[in-house]
Amino acid sequence: MKSLKRWLVRLSAGLAVLAGLTPALTAHAASGVTKVPARAAYVMDAQSGQALYQQNANKRYPIASLSKLLTVYLTVKAIDAGKINWTDQVPVDHNLIRLSHNSVFSSLRMKASDQFTVKDLVVAAMVASSNSAASALGDYVAGSNAAFIQAMNQQCQDWGIDAHFISSSGLDNSDLKSYGYRLPGTGATEENLVSAKAISIVAQHLLKADPEITQISSKTEATVNGTKVYNENSCLPGKTQYKKESQIDGLKTGYTENAKLCYTATFWVNGERMIATILGGDTTFSAMNKLIKQVKQEYQLQPTALNSRTVTLVNGAKILAAPNTAQVGSWTKGNQTDTITTSFKPQLTATQLKTGQVQAGEPVGEMTVADQQTGITQHVTYYARSNATLFTSHQAFRTATTQPATLLKTLTTQTAVFDAG
């Protein structure tokens, strides 16, 4: 395996040769979008999941450090569950410290005396693609490397995506064997195998779990525990393949000799968050810019703006509810018109119905946005902006003959009336 840094040094020479292959790569994988010069590619709307481009999208390939997207997702998931905190000090196994001293495999040199927080290691994994940082996160989140790999595969199974992980960092077994991180029962050269669609879905879940992750992944450099680290994403501002019109702000790159250059990008189109993945290319950064440009030319966004709504309770109290996103969209080709319908449904939780209280920040309803042409249906949750009382315990339970189950059923259908405005 050669490092991504070494690969980038060779890139300029390779471009001249690869340019001569371009005419043979112009077969259309989808109308209006030329075939990407790579093993696989996938473009999706991060909000709706609508696919705009697919090329071998369901076939599993090596993905190298794109694997860290799932590692970071599971870290964020553990934080959200209260199991760990961003500020926790994370112990780093001595084998991972040794790994960090190998210049081929490491972008952040560690010492036994160093202290890293969870946040430090997430920054190191996302910006510098540190293999030791990703592995240390896995150990800390799950208790061991084997337990974390099991959690990675279980999470993919729960999502219904086809993926096979043996490493939290993206290194393959031939690289890990000398550092004690080869998963027992796996082959000597086994590696992570994931499809372009599957890793895009992982990125989608990461963005939903931590929308601010792009504030990390968009950094061209960062300082981790006093050490400056650098981002190899050439599509970021100030880098060689940066294109302002692409509006890329992340997310993760990866490279091994087997995987070649892999890239999952996050970008914006008219306020809509998008995800694109290219696996196994040699000119992946320039190919990403071209893919984004062609997809934007091929499709038109049909946006639906979502505004705050006033909720009127049966006791006359009014409460403001706001959506968790300001816009949802669907995509149509060319100048095709679209028919989009919206409907709002109040949805109080069992706890709200039991206590008679709605707290600020709690869900109170759902907007359904349906696109008849594409068949895409999106559900957007609305959250209360302030506290409200549905009923008091005295009012709800003063009659002993009233059965709680009957009362809750009545409250579910009668206690809240939502304005259309």
Buried (B, 14 or more C-beta within 10 A) or exposed (E): BEBBEEBBEEBEEEEEEBEEEEEEEEEEBBEEBBBBBBBBBBBBBBBBEBBBBBBBBEBBBBBBBBBBBBBBBBBBBBBEEEEBEEEBEBEBBEBBBBBBEBEEBBBBBBEEEBEBBBBBBBBBBBBBBBBBBBBBBBBBBBEEBBEBBBBBBEBBEEEEBBBBBBBBBBBBBBBBEEBEBBBEEBEEEBBBBBBBBBBBBBBBBBBBBBEEBBEBBBBBEBEBBEBEBBBBBBBBEEBEBBBEEBBBBBBBBBBBEBBBBBBBBBBBBEEBBBBBBBBBBBBBBBBBBBBBBBBBEBBBBBBBEBEBBEBBBEEEBEBBBBBEBEBBBBBBBEEEEEEBEEEBEBBBEEEBBBBBBBEEEBBBBBBEBBBEBBEBEBEBBBBBBEEBBBBEEEEBEEEEEEEEEEBBEEBBEEBBEBEEE
